[in-house]
């Protein structure tokens, strides 16, 4: 089956929900049905290579949306995955710095996964290439922590 590596569940209406493997910031995850997401078309076409990657690894990291449910950076993954499901968990960014943080986080975590070194803790956030982005969004590490 195409994209059988995707982690999937069904809701009460039997719609398929795709879950990313790595959900490092659960307080920022929101379940969104694809008809709630606003997108712009991309002029680049990496879809065939990306589809092969999704078939091998599944959806590794959440896609990113802003406060208005505008999809950020992940149009090709979104275009492929919405053919096989109805919803997914998205990181909801509250600022452009957070969009950049989550984008860099996803790239680093994907590379770690492909190198067979998945994140075991948050230590990687405090060393290059993540350190600068973490410093700008340190508040994300404090969300959901009882004071």
C-alpha positions as CSV (number, residue, x, y, z in Angstrom):
1,X,0.0,0.0,0.0
2,X,1.2,3.5,-0.8
3,X,2.5,5.4,2.3
4,X,1.8,2.5,4.6
5,X,4.5,3.8,7.0
6,X,2.2,6.7,8.0
7,X,1.0,6.5,11.6
8,X,-2.8,6.7,11.2
9,X,-5.9,6.6,13.3
10,X,-9.6,7.3,12.5
11,X,-12.0,9.7,14.1
12,X,-15.6,9.0,14.9
13,X,-16.6,9.9,11.3
14,X,-14.0,7.4,10.1
15,X,-11.8,10.1,8.6
16,X,-8.1,9.3,8.6
17,X,-5.7,11.2,10.8
18,X,-2.0,11.1,10.2
19,X,0.3,11.4,13.2
20,X,3.9,12.5,13.0
21,X,6.4,10.2,14.6
22,X,8.2,13.0,16.5
23,X,5.9,15.3,18.6
24,X,8.5,17.1,20.6
25,X,6.3,20.1,21.6
26,X,2.9,18.7,22.4
27,X,1.5,21.9,23.8
28,X,1.8,23.4,20.3
29,X,0.2,20.5,18.5
30,X,-3.3,21.0,17.1
31,X,-5.4,18.5,15.2
32,X,-6.5,20.2,12.0
33,X,-8.6,18.8,9.1
34,X,-7.2,19.7,5.8
35,X,-10.1,21.9,4.8
36,X,-9.2,24.2,7.7
37,X,-5.7,24.8,6.3
38,X,-4.9,27.7,3.9
39,X,-2.2,27.0,1.4
40,X,-0.5,28.7,-1.6
41,X,0.8,26.7,-4.5
42,X,4.5,26.1,-4.8
43,X,6.5,26.5,-7.9
44,X,9.0,23.8,-6.9
45,X,8.3,20.1,-7.5
46,X,10.1,17.8,-5.2
47,X,7.0,15.6,-4.8
48,X,8.4,12.4,-6.3
49,X,11.5,12.3,-4.1
50,X,9.4,13.4,-1.1
51,X,6.8,10.8,-1.7
52,X,9.5,8.1,-1.7
53,X,10.8,9.5,1.6
54,X,7.3,9.4,3.1
55,X,6.8,5.8,1.9
56,X,10.1,4.8,3.6
57,X,9.8,6.9,6.8
58,X,6.2,8.0,7.2
59,X,5.5,11.5,8.4
60,X,8.4,12.2,10.8
61,X,7.6,15.7,12.0
62,X,4.5,17.9,12.3
63,X,3.8,20.4,9.6
64,X,3.6,24.0,10.7
65,X,0.8,26.5,10.6
66,X,0.5,30.0,11.9
67,X,-2.2,31.6,14.1
68,X,-4.6,31.9,11.1
69,X,-4.1,28.2,10.0
70,X,-1.9,29.2,7.1
71,X,0.4,26.4,6.2
72,X,4.1,27.3,6.5
73,X,6.9,25.7,4.6
74,X,5.4,22.2,4.2
75,X,3.3,22.6,1.0
76,X,4.8,19.5,-0.7
77,X,4.3,17.2,2.3
78,X,0.8,18.6,2.7
79,X,-0.1,18.0,-1.0
80,X,1.0,14.4,-0.8
81,X,-0.4,13.5,2.6
82,X,-3.8,15.0,2.0
83,X,-4.3,12.4,-0.8
84,X,-4.1,9.6,1.8
85,X,-5.7,11.2,4.9
86,X,-8.1,13.8,6.1
87,X,-6.2,15.5,9.0
88,X,-2.9,15.6,10.9
89,X,-1.3,17.2,13.9
90,X,0.3,20.5,13.2
91,X,2.7,22.7,15.2
92,X,0.9,26.0,15.7
93,X,3.4,28.9,15.6
94,X,2.5,32.2,17.2
95,X,5.3,34.3,15.6
96,X,7.7,34.2,12.6
97,X,10.5,33.3,15.1
98,X,8.5,30.3,16.1
99,X,7.9,29.3,12.5
100,X,11.6,29.4,11.9
101,X,12.3,27.4,15.1
102,X,9.9,24.7,14.2
103,X,11.1,24.6,10.6
104,X,14.8,24.2,11.8
105,X,13.7,21.7,14.4
106,X,12.0,19.6,11.8
107,X,15.1,19.6,9.5
108,X,17.4,18.7,12.4
109,X,15.1,15.9,13.7
110,X,14.7,14.5,10.2
111,X,18.4,14.4,9.7
112,X,18.9,12.8,13.2
113,X,16.3,10.1,12.2
114,X,17.9,9.4,8.9
115,X,21.3,9.1,10.6
116,X,19.7,6.5,13.0
117,X,20.2,8.9,15.9
118,X,16.7,9.9,16.9
119,X,16.4,12.6,19.6
120,X,16.5,11.0,23.1
121,X,16.3,14.4,25.0
122,X,16.4,18.1,24.3
123,X,20.1,18.4,24.6
124,X,20.4,18.9,20.8
125,X,18.4,22.1,21.1
126,X,21.3,23.8,22.9
127,X,24.0,23.1,20.3
128,X,24.5,24.2,16.7
129,X,22.6,24.4,14.4
130,X,19.6,24.7,16.8
131,X,21.0,26.9,19.6
132,X,20.3,30.2,18.0
133,X,16.7,29.3,17.2
134,X,16.2,27.8,20.7
135,X,17.6,31.0,22.3
136,X,15.0,33.0,20.4
137,X,12.1,30.7,21.4
138,X,13.2,29.5,24.9
139,X,9.6,30.1,26.1
140,X,8.5,27.0,24.1
141,X,10.4,24.8,26.6
142,X,8.5,26.3,29.5
143,X,5.0,25.9,28.0
144,X,2.9,23.4,29.8
145,X,5.3,23.2,32.8
146,X,3.6,23.7,36.2
147,X,5.1,26.6,38.2
